[in-house]
Amino acid sequence: MENTQTMLKMYLQHLIQPGDQVIDATAGRGKDTLFLAECVGPEGRVFAFDIQEEAIQSTRELLAAHKMLDRVALFQESHTEIGRLVPQGIRAAVFNLGYLPGSSQTIITGPETTLRAVNDTLKLLVAKGAIMLTVYRGHSRSLEEANTLNAYAAELSKKDFHVLQGMYLNQGETSPYWLTIQKNRGDHS
Ligand SMILES: C[S@@+](CC[C@H](N)C(=O)[O-])C[C@H]1O[C@@H](n2cnc3c(N)ncnc32)[C@H](O)[C@@H]1O
């Protein structure tokens, strides 16, 4: 898990430029939001979503402790609202799926909502912008989510998107994996 995140972060540090607009679709405890806030710099903007008050509060506190609250728009909303609340021109979006660490495992991302959020986010990306998903498949619901996402991503036009998957070959079939979807052109909608 830690290694998956490290690799994605290296990619994101390369992709995101100061002043960019990015999305954290699952703010959780705020670690990814903070990382994204550092990447976009003082002139950039992070749009961060989580349905749980506890997650939004944790994220707000972490950002405030690092004096980065002013570059983040925090929404206690489902990421299905991304299409309504986020403007065009997004460089990168991070989806760290699953449940809030240290909290209820019943509040968890799901296939239909994640798919809708990913689909809406693709429409907001600039050319060469990308979505990075960390996907879990440790139980039936997350396996269903993983299978739904894979089927969706595999059907995306290769003219419009580069779709890559990375997984551990030595950590078993239920280990987390990553999926990146990079947009080739800016005119897809
Ligand atoms: C694995 S955690 C995210 C970890 C986080 N990125 C961090 O750095 O701490 C997944 C989060 O997704 C949130 N979540 C579940 N369904 C959601 C939805 N429909 N929209 C937005 N967030 C959702 C959960 O509340 C949980 O906090």
The ligand as a Tripos MOL2 file, in Angstrom:
@<TRIPOS>MOLECULE
LIG
   27    29     1     0     0
SMALL
NO_CHARGES

@<TRIPOS>ATOM
      1 C1         -9.1960    5.1520    1.9200 C.3       1 LIG1
      2 S1        -10.0570    6.5710    2.5040 S.3       1 LIG1
      3 C2         -9.1630    7.9060    1.7790 C.3       1 LIG1
      4 C3         -7.8090    8.1610    2.3940 C.3       1 LIG1
      5 C4         -7.3010    9.5540    2.1590 C.3       1 LIG1
      6 N1         -7.0220    9.8150    0.7720 N.3       1 LIG1
      7 C5         -6.1260    9.9360    3.0600 C.2       1 LIG1
      8 O1         -5.0820   10.3840    2.5360 O.co2     1 LIG1
      9 O2         -6.2530    9.8180    4.2760 O.co2     1 LIG1
     10 C6        -11.5520    6.5540    1.5560 C.3       1 LIG1
     11 C7        -12.4990    7.7000    1.8860 C.3       1 LIG1
     12 O3        -13.5290    7.7150    0.8790 O.3       1 LIG1
     13 C8        -14.6650    8.2780    1.4870 C.3       1 LIG1
     14 N2        -15.8460    8.0490    0.6410 N.ar      1 LIG1
     15 C9        -16.6260    6.9490    0.5680 C.ar      1 LIG1
     16 N3        -17.6010    7.1490   -0.3520 N.ar      1 LIG1
     17 C10       -17.4310    8.3920   -0.8480 C.ar      1 LIG1
     18 C11       -18.1330    9.1830   -1.8080 C.ar      1 LIG1
     19 N4        -19.1910    8.7080   -2.4620 N.pl3     1 LIG1
     20 N5        -17.6820   10.4300   -2.0620 N.ar      1 LIG1
     21 C12       -16.5870   10.9230   -1.4150 C.ar      1 LIG1
     22 N6        -15.8860   10.2260   -0.4860 N.ar      1 LIG1
     23 C13       -16.3040    8.9820   -0.2180 C.ar      1 LIG1
     24 C14       -14.7170    7.6290    2.8500 C.3       1 LIG1
     25 O4        -15.4960    8.3910    3.7400 O.3       1 LIG1
     26 C15       -13.2140    7.5900    3.2200 C.3       1 LIG1
     27 O5        -12.8780    8.6670    4.0400 O.3       1 LIG1
@<TRIPOS>BOND
     1     1     2 1
     2     2     3 1
     3     2    10 1
     4     3     4 1
     5     4     5 1
     6     5     6 1
     7     5     7 1
     8     7     8 2
     9     7     9 1
    10    10    11 1
    11    11    12 1
    12    11    26 1
    13    12    13 1
    14    13    14 1
    15    13    24 1
    16    14    15 ar
    17    14    23 ar
    18    15    16 ar
    19    16    17 ar
    20    17    18 ar
    21    17    23 ar
    22    18    19 1
    23    18    20 ar
    24    20    21 ar
    25    21    22 ar
    26    22    23 ar
    27    24    25 1
    28    24    26 1
    29    26    27 1
@<TRIPOS>SUBSTRUCTURE
     1 LIG1         1 GROUP 0 **** ****
